[in-house]
């Protein structure tokens, strides 16, 4: 354009001849004459050149592509070099550039043209899962990032899960809607198995649980074309951005939930800083969009899956590859498990327990479920004493330390087994309160073997006279202070137990026993050698 201006100025303003300007500018006189006729250069359309070689080989190239269509993969694809080699072998006179240009033009014509979309307030959100890496409790592991993006405001909700399954998919929706406080009118998805049972042409058949979710929140589920993830390019692009901006370096935390909450807080904290082309922040646009979103229902959706299983002979139930203990009287019975993301509700015989969820191939055993069996198996109790006492807490740990320090773990397990039997009959709370009171007042010598024998007689009296009668008699005796708990004496109008008092013989008074077993006293008394 500068050359045109100079040529026109020299001829029309300065008065130089065409020959002189052509010699000075080193262009032809025809060029000078052309620029004098037009004030700016223009492209002249000419007739397209004929391509006789291309026209000759084009049908054969198309036939080759059709023949090889079923014999290629994404990585073993047809290239211009391979097609050219095939043509040369068939004695076609054609250059490789001609073949490549033909294939490039064919590809250009077949490529999709994308439409710039308009998103209106509250109209839709896009949803997807992404694989990420986190460091949980010092161990790097794979996790799945759920992302829901409101397309008008650009506000995001993310959460991390162990699995990319239907349960995580449902739970993430419940969390996302609670986080936004509203529900988008339409949600756009891939054809993922958690939502789509099958697809026949344009007809999409939803899974039962996802259909229940959409019915509960009254949103319209929409799905991208199979294999066309760019139909929801907004969430695809944002998912990559979050991974680079907020998950780099690899986030750390004690638990996956802790990491997820930290990343969510960080992402949402940028709502007031991220602006669009119009200079409006995400927070400003969300304030406008929330007026057009659907309200939340009164109750959130119960994101659980029902699994039918059975308890084996060890009273263990296997759910999603992990084993969970259940009450021992459920052994060898059918159970129903309502599986959540963080816990599992297991029901049987009209009863229900809730256990924390563990990962596949792990085991969650609560030995409180085996009190009846442990009360009859002191050796088994000794084997799992530390785990059981961790569950029972105080005063059972205090009692165990006292027993094991004085008599050793073998006799301690025998006495504790009797206490577990009392828990089965009267409940953990009642027994714990009685132990607290007795241990604090120092009125119970639970270390003596005779105590277990007397307790056994009390249990026998329950069988003879009934639990209610024995309980009333014991309450009355305890209130009146007529029961020497040190010797476990008890009597009532309904039953009588022999007066049992443990006394130290005079021959043993001078001995100071720091640590011993109950059986050691028999040796000192000459009962056995």
Legacy VTK file of the C-alpha trace (Angstrom):
# vtk DataFile Version 3.0
C-alpha trace
ASCII
DATASET POLYDATA
POINTS 529 float
0.000 0.000 0.000
2.931 2.364 0.735
4.381 1.705 -2.725
1.082 2.590 -4.395
0.970 5.890 -2.497
4.570 6.800 -3.422
4.101 5.991 -7.126
0.869 8.010 -7.364
2.429 10.923 -5.465
5.530 11.099 -7.686
3.534 11.079 -10.919
0.414 13.050 -9.981
1.912 15.529 -7.498
5.604 15.832 -8.321
5.023 15.581 -12.101
7.623 12.882 -12.847
7.218 10.748 -15.925
6.098 7.123 -15.821
9.476 6.018 -17.206
11.392 7.952 -14.524
9.238 6.620 -11.684
9.505 3.038 -12.993
13.311 3.359 -13.145
13.497 4.914 -9.650
11.085 2.453 -7.962
12.439 -0.511 -9.975
9.012 -1.638 -11.168
7.617 -2.050 -14.624
5.876 0.827 -16.433
2.747 -1.339 -16.610
2.717 -1.493 -12.817
3.030 2.305 -12.614
0.136 2.724 -15.081
-2.000 0.251 -13.094
-1.420 2.100 -9.814
-2.323 5.374 -11.473
-5.749 3.916 -12.364
-6.541 2.577 -8.855
-5.913 4.166 -5.482
-5.403 0.849 -3.628
-4.417 -2.670 -4.715
-7.175 -5.160 -5.330
-7.331 -8.913 -5.911
-8.449 -9.913 -9.377
-10.325 -13.169 -9.660
-8.893 -15.481 -12.248
-10.180 -18.751 -13.605
-9.137 -21.766 -11.552
-6.388 -23.831 -13.043
-7.238 -27.244 -14.289
-5.897 -30.241 -12.339
-5.787 -33.119 -14.776
-3.643 -35.383 -12.549
-5.795 -34.810 -9.488
-8.950 -35.420 -11.472
-7.464 -38.685 -12.717
-6.384 -40.125 -9.342
-9.217 -38.709 -7.186
-11.652 -41.608 -7.857
-8.941 -44.152 -7.044
-8.024 -42.311 -3.817
-11.666 -42.344 -2.723
-11.887 -46.054 -3.466
-8.708 -46.757 -1.474
-10.074 -44.837 1.524
-13.327 -46.789 1.372
-11.552 -50.148 1.088
-9.237 -49.412 4.023
-11.918 -47.862 6.226
-12.556 -51.076 8.190
-8.850 -51.868 8.458
-7.667 -48.772 10.329
-7.682 -47.475 13.900
-7.130 -44.075 15.470
-3.400 -44.740 15.737
-3.061 -46.844 12.578
-4.696 -44.283 10.315
-4.357 -43.576 6.599
-1.705 -41.012 5.664
-0.881 -39.232 2.417
2.451 -41.031 2.205
0.776 -44.441 2.413
-1.851 -43.567 -0.210
0.841 -42.207 -2.548
2.832 -45.428 -2.190
-0.246 -47.452 -3.096
-0.884 -45.319 -6.176
2.735 -45.662 -7.333
2.514 -49.434 -6.890
-0.545 -49.336 -9.151
1.537 -47.390 -11.727
-0.194 -44.016 -11.344
1.969 -41.045 -12.290
1.279 -38.675 -9.413
3.351 -36.685 -6.937
3.051 -36.982 -3.152
2.195 -33.259 -2.843
-0.838 -33.731 -5.069
-2.073 -36.600 -2.886
-1.525 -34.680 0.352
-3.310 -31.578 -0.950
-6.276 -33.681 -2.015
-6.536 -35.356 1.413
-6.179 -32.022 3.249
-8.981 -30.465 1.201
-11.167 -33.518 1.791
-10.517 -33.249 5.549
-11.271 -29.523 5.586
-14.644 -30.055 3.929
-15.581 -32.791 6.383
-14.645 -30.850 9.534
-17.437 -29.603 11.768
-18.313 -25.935 12.015
-18.959 -24.817 15.587
-21.792 -22.468 16.480
-21.251 -19.640 19.008
-23.950 -20.203 21.635
-25.826 -17.810 23.873
-26.389 -18.750 27.518
-29.268 -17.144 29.400
-29.543 -16.732 33.186
-30.561 -19.947 34.936
-30.907 -21.827 31.677
-28.312 -24.580 31.905
-25.280 -26.097 33.595
-22.690 -28.475 32.179
-21.427 -31.496 34.125
-18.434 -33.801 33.792
-15.880 -35.939 35.674
-12.095 -35.468 35.401
-9.245 -37.663 36.596
-6.805 -35.896 38.950
-4.004 -36.788 41.360
-4.038 -35.904 45.072
-1.811 -36.635 48.055
-3.944 -38.171 50.794
-2.217 -38.684 54.144
1.191 -38.656 52.473
0.280 -41.072 49.660
-0.239 -39.948 46.060
-3.318 -41.523 44.516
-5.823 -41.072 41.728
-9.138 -39.368 42.415
-12.086 -38.137 40.352
-13.095 -34.500 40.187
-16.792 -33.765 39.663
-17.441 -30.354 38.112
-20.766 -28.584 37.595
-20.529 -25.201 35.861
-23.341 -22.653 35.598
-22.890 -21.476 32.023
-24.280 -17.956 32.393
-22.521 -16.812 35.545
-19.525 -19.157 35.288
-19.775 -20.237 38.930
-18.323 -23.689 39.572
-18.868 -26.491 42.058
-16.245 -29.214 42.382
-15.854 -32.226 44.678
-13.425 -35.135 44.794
-14.388 -38.815 44.916
-12.664 -42.189 45.094
-14.688 -43.525 42.196
-16.373 -42.280 39.061
-19.529 -44.327 39.648
-23.256 -43.709 39.929
-23.184 -43.241 43.694
-20.574 -40.477 43.436
-22.508 -38.994 40.504
-25.746 -38.773 42.510
-24.082 -37.508 45.679
-22.241 -34.806 43.733
-25.538 -33.470 42.363
-27.016 -33.247 45.847
-23.930 -31.391 47.093
-23.834 -29.068 44.068
-27.481 -28.029 44.335
-27.093 -27.439 48.076
-23.952 -25.368 47.390
-25.652 -23.139 44.806
-28.879 -22.983 46.805
-30.800 -23.459 43.548
-31.182 -25.917 40.671
-30.369 -25.188 36.982
-33.282 -25.774 34.634
-31.203 -27.955 32.278
-28.088 -30.028 32.907
-25.933 -31.188 29.993
-23.972 -34.465 30.243
-21.931 -36.991 28.332
-23.619 -40.320 27.718
-22.105 -41.727 30.905
-23.317 -45.071 32.284
-24.328 -43.502 35.604
-27.106 -41.597 33.826
-27.835 -43.416 30.546
-29.092 -46.993 30.512
-29.079 -47.182 26.724
-29.467 -44.939 23.697
-31.416 -45.794 20.555
-30.970 -43.104 17.930
-32.175 -39.867 19.489
-34.023 -41.685 22.290
-32.170 -41.749 25.613
-33.253 -44.184 28.343
-32.167 -43.059 31.817
-31.070 -45.253 34.707
-33.628 -45.637 37.485
-31.696 -43.724 40.145
-30.800 -40.826 37.843
-34.417 -40.620 36.705
-35.426 -40.413 40.377
-32.850 -37.646 40.928
-34.087 -35.543 37.992
-37.690 -36.082 39.107
-36.859 -34.996 42.648
-35.156 -31.739 41.587
-37.306 -31.209 38.461
-34.440 -30.383 36.098
-34.231 -31.443 32.442
-31.320 -33.787 31.632
-29.737 -33.200 28.211
-27.008 -35.267 26.591
-24.260 -34.533 24.088
-23.946 -36.525 20.908
-22.043 -39.789 21.388
-18.324 -39.192 21.056
-18.769 -35.415 20.755
-17.558 -34.096 24.098
-17.114 -30.599 22.643
-20.910 -30.263 22.688
-20.304 -29.201 26.290
-17.033 -27.435 25.693
-17.562 -24.965 28.530
-17.129 -27.528 31.288
-14.377 -29.340 29.365
-12.304 -26.178 29.128
-13.012 -25.118 32.712
-12.105 -28.574 34.027
-8.662 -28.268 32.481
-8.296 -24.737 33.839
-9.131 -25.758 37.418
-6.671 -28.642 37.208
-3.858 -26.273 36.182
-4.762 -23.327 38.425
-6.051 -24.924 41.635
-4.793 -28.528 41.588
-1.186 -27.641 40.777
0.944 -28.393 42.730
-0.777 -31.608 43.823
-3.036 -30.759 46.790
-2.400 -32.442 50.142
-4.607 -33.387 53.063
-5.404 -36.017 55.673
-8.567 -37.158 53.917
-10.050 -36.799 50.461
-12.959 -34.802 51.919
-10.526 -32.336 53.464
-8.733 -31.859 50.139
-12.042 -31.458 48.268
-13.293 -28.789 50.677
-10.016 -26.886 50.472
-10.042 -26.842 46.654
-13.728 -25.862 46.543
-13.118 -22.922 48.895
-10.178 -21.785 46.775
-12.104 -22.002 43.489
-15.156 -20.227 44.891
-12.928 -17.555 46.433
-12.041 -16.338 42.934
-15.682 -15.511 42.093
-15.128 -11.878 42.947
-11.923 -11.651 40.879
-12.709 -13.434 37.611
-14.329 -11.130 35.055
-15.777 -11.694 31.592
-15.315 -9.561 28.468
-17.868 -7.084 29.754
-15.911 -6.577 32.980
-18.510 -8.277 35.224
-17.372 -10.696 37.920
-18.731 -14.198 38.457
-20.312 -13.082 41.720
-22.183 -10.259 39.997
-23.509 -12.541 37.273
-24.540 -15.210 39.787
-26.540 -12.622 41.730
-28.498 -12.023 38.541
-28.733 -15.692 37.594
-30.066 -16.961 40.932
-33.353 -15.175 40.265
-33.960 -17.509 37.301
-32.893 -20.828 38.876
-35.293 -23.429 40.278
-35.791 -23.564 44.065
-34.566 -26.514 46.105
-37.133 -29.099 47.297
-37.932 -29.330 50.998
-35.810 -32.466 51.478
-32.564 -33.379 49.680
-32.393 -36.477 47.531
-31.217 -39.635 49.326
-28.110 -40.501 47.322
-27.887 -44.200 48.182
-27.880 -47.461 46.266
-29.682 -50.576 47.513
-27.514 -53.721 47.577
-28.776 -57.159 48.628
-26.203 -59.293 50.413
-25.845 -61.859 53.208
-23.857 -62.218 56.410
-21.413 -65.128 56.467
-20.519 -67.373 59.403
-18.227 -64.645 60.774
-21.093 -62.127 60.702
-19.332 -60.218 57.904
-21.156 -58.609 54.989
-19.358 -57.884 51.717
-20.409 -54.674 49.941
-18.517 -53.253 46.950
-15.548 -55.515 47.634
-15.147 -54.519 51.312
-16.160 -56.507 54.429
-18.229 -55.027 57.285
-19.133 -56.641 60.596
-22.774 -56.851 61.690
-24.403 -58.050 64.950
-23.489 -61.685 65.480
-27.112 -62.865 65.549
-27.386 -61.790 61.883
-24.889 -64.483 60.845
-26.006 -66.584 57.855
-28.993 -64.288 57.161
-29.899 -62.078 54.210
-29.277 -58.355 54.731
-30.091 -55.150 52.832
-27.410 -52.487 52.462
-28.190 -48.865 51.568
-24.815 -47.682 50.279
-23.853 -44.034 50.576
-20.631 -42.233 49.721
-19.332 -42.035 53.308
-21.350 -44.705 55.151
-23.523 -47.780 54.684
-26.837 -48.527 56.379
-27.297 -52.286 56.858
-30.643 -53.706 57.993
-31.844 -57.184 58.995
-34.536 -58.619 61.287
-36.118 -55.180 61.619
-32.859 -53.703 62.964
-30.488 -51.243 61.300
-26.880 -50.238 61.859
-24.723 -47.605 60.161
-21.060 -48.291 59.490
-18.405 -45.988 58.005
-17.449 -46.884 54.457
-13.995 -48.235 53.643
-12.239 -48.832 50.346
-12.289 -52.012 48.309
-10.453 -55.039 49.814
-10.435 -53.422 53.259
-12.286 -54.658 56.344
-14.255 -52.736 58.973
-14.830 -54.887 62.060
-16.560 -53.558 65.190
-16.087 -56.082 67.980
-19.063 -54.664 69.857
-21.095 -56.754 67.426
-19.581 -59.935 68.920
-20.212 -59.364 72.655
-22.353 -62.497 72.991
-19.637 -64.697 71.513
-16.782 -62.944 73.321
-18.580 -63.448 76.647
-18.259 -67.213 76.030
-14.765 -67.190 74.518
-12.162 -65.597 76.837
-9.252 -66.637 74.607
-10.805 -64.872 71.608
-11.503 -61.866 73.846
-7.850 -61.743 74.865
-6.865 -61.807 71.184
-8.958 -58.734 70.269
-8.934 -56.962 73.634
-7.168 -53.811 72.439
-9.596 -53.295 69.524
-12.656 -53.984 71.684
-11.537 -51.685 74.502
-10.912 -48.917 71.973
-14.577 -49.198 70.971
-15.964 -49.524 74.517
-13.836 -46.754 76.002
-13.914 -46.037 79.720
-14.326 -47.553 82.291
-13.564 -50.790 80.455
-10.006 -49.775 79.571
-9.383 -48.838 83.184
-10.823 -52.151 84.324
-8.674 -54.089 81.850
-5.476 -52.349 82.976
-6.309 -53.094 86.592
-7.053 -56.733 85.877
-4.108 -57.398 83.567
-1.596 -55.633 85.827
-2.730 -57.671 88.829
-3.604 -61.084 87.417
-2.269 -61.123 83.865
-4.160 -61.046 80.618
-5.426 -64.628 80.798
-7.437 -64.187 84.010
-8.292 -60.621 83.052
-9.932 -61.927 79.878
-11.999 -64.395 81.906
-13.379 -61.712 84.215
-13.962 -59.248 81.372
-15.864 -61.952 79.506
-18.335 -62.071 82.409
-18.708 -58.296 82.248
-19.479 -58.533 78.523
-22.220 -60.998 79.369
-23.732 -58.374 81.655
-23.576 -55.859 78.786
-25.657 -58.208 76.641
-28.270 -58.470 79.394
-28.395 -54.903 80.704
-26.841 -52.711 78.033
-23.499 -50.986 77.744
-24.586 -47.741 79.383
-25.935 -49.356 82.529
-22.880 -51.558 83.000
-20.511 -48.646 82.335
-22.235 -46.499 84.968
-22.042 -49.312 87.518
-18.355 -49.881 86.777
-17.571 -46.164 87.020
-19.238 -45.929 90.408
-17.688 -49.100 91.761
-14.185 -48.303 90.540
-14.317 -44.705 91.774
-15.505 -45.783 95.258
-13.152 -48.751 95.390
-15.969 -51.026 96.517
-15.619 -53.707 93.885
-12.873 -56.299 93.837
-13.338 -57.497 90.317
-9.950 -59.122 90.500
-11.135 -62.061 92.606
-12.152 -65.226 90.832
-14.965 -65.726 93.371
-16.570 -62.537 92.087
-17.219 -64.172 88.754
-18.643 -67.216 90.509
-21.048 -65.114 92.559
-22.031 -63.156 89.460
-22.800 -66.463 87.779
-25.127 -67.310 90.695
-26.854 -63.959 90.293
-27.430 -64.772 86.639
-28.789 -68.151 87.722
-31.204 -66.397 90.047
-32.379 -64.352 87.071
-33.209 -67.568 85.262
-35.140 -68.836 88.300
-36.937 -65.677 89.420
-36.813 -63.378 86.398
-34.699 -60.347 85.580
-37.215 -57.852 86.912
-37.414 -59.448 90.366
-33.639 -59.754 90.711
-33.132 -56.189 89.508
-35.621 -54.819 92.075
-33.945 -56.777 94.874
-30.488 -55.564 93.866
-31.690 -51.955 93.589
-33.188 -52.153 97.087
-30.079 -53.711 98.573
-27.786 -51.189 96.921
-29.923 -48.246 98.048
-29.941 -49.495 101.663
-26.230 -50.228 101.625
-26.819 -53.873 102.576
-24.698 -55.282 99.794
-20.985 -55.693 100.276
-19.899 -55.266 96.701
-16.406 -56.214 97.702
-17.664 -59.778 98.236
-20.671 -59.444 95.950
-23.145 -60.457 98.662
-26.776 -60.095 97.773
-30.063 -61.307 99.088
-33.714 -60.523 98.510
-37.135 -61.782 99.346
-37.185 -63.668 96.054
-33.833 -65.412 96.234
-30.881 -65.953 98.553
-27.240 -66.262 97.690
-24.717 -67.651 100.170
-22.727 -65.085 102.051
-19.383 -65.043 100.324
-16.621 -62.964 101.847
-13.054 -62.973 100.669
-10.720 -62.631 103.626
-6.949 -62.677 103.758
-5.680 -65.499 106.041
-3.462 -64.445 108.946
-0.632 -66.499 107.526
-0.662 -64.264 104.430
-1.064 -60.871 106.097
2.682 -60.261 106.213
3.019 -60.814 102.444
2.963 -57.773 100.174
1.838 -58.968 96.743
2.667 -56.391 94.067
1.594 -58.401 91.023
0.130 -61.875 90.872
-2.488 -64.145 89.421
-5.505 -65.367 91.288
-4.177 -68.937 90.997
-1.009 -67.979 92.896
-3.002 -67.715 96.129
-3.804 -71.444 95.933
-0.088 -72.243 96.090
0.411 -69.987 99.087
-2.550 -71.550 100.871
-1.241 -75.055 100.207
-4.240 -75.976 98.055
-1.915 -77.263 95.358
1.780 -77.708 94.985
LINES 1 530
529 0 1 2 3 4 5 6 7 8 9 10 11 12 13 14 15 16 17 18 19 20 21 22 23 24 25 26 27 28 29 30 31 32 33 34 35 36 37 38 39 40 41 42 43 44 45 46 47 48 49 50 51 52 53 54 55 56 57 58 59 60 61 62 63 64 65 66 67 68 69 70 71 72 73 74 75 76 77 78 79 80 81 82 83 84 85 86 87 88 89 90 91 92 93 94 95 96 97 98 99 100 101 102 103 104 105 106 107 108 109 110 111 112 113 114 115 116 117 118 119 120 121 122 123 124 125 126 127 128 129 130 131 132 133 134 135 136 137 138 139 140 141 142 143 144 145 146 147 148 149 150 151 152 153 154 155 156 157 158 159 160 161 162 163 164 165 166 167 168 169 170 171 172 173 174 175 176 177 178 179 180 181 182 183 184 185 186 187 188 189 190 191 192 193 194 195 196 197 198 199 200 201 202 203 204 205 206 207 208 209 210 211 212 213 214 215 216 217 218 219 220 221 222 223 224 225 226 227 228 229 230 231 232 233 234 235 236 237 238 239 240 241 242 243 244 245 246 247 248 249 250 251 252 253 254 255 256 257 258 259 260 261 262 263 264 265 266 267 268 269 270 271 272 273 274 275 276 277 278 279 280 281 282 283 284 285 286 287 288 289 290 291 292 293 294 295 296 297 298 299 300 301 302 303 304 305 306 307 308 309 310 311 312 313 314 315 316 317 318 319 320 321 322 323 324 325 326 327 328 329 330 331 332 333 334 335 336 337 338 339 340 341 342 343 344 345 346 347 348 349 350 351 352 353 354 355 356 357 358 359 360 361 362 363 364 365 366 367 368 369 370 371 372 373 374 375 376 377 378 379 380 381 382 383 384 385 386 387 388 389 390 391 392 393 394 395 396 397 398 399 400 401 402 403 404 405 406 407 408 409 410 411 412 413 414 415 416 417 418 419 420 421 422 423 424 425 426 427 428 429 430 431 432 433 434 435 436 437 438 439 440 441 442 443 444 445 446 447 448 449 450 451 452 453 454 455 456 457 458 459 460 461 462 463 464 465 466 467 468 469 470 471 472 473 474 475 476 477 478 479 480 481 482 483 484 485 486 487 488 489 490 491 492 493 494 495 496 497 498 499 500 501 502 503 504 505 506 507 508 509 510 511 512 513 514 515 516 517 518 519 520 521 522 523 524 525 526 527 528
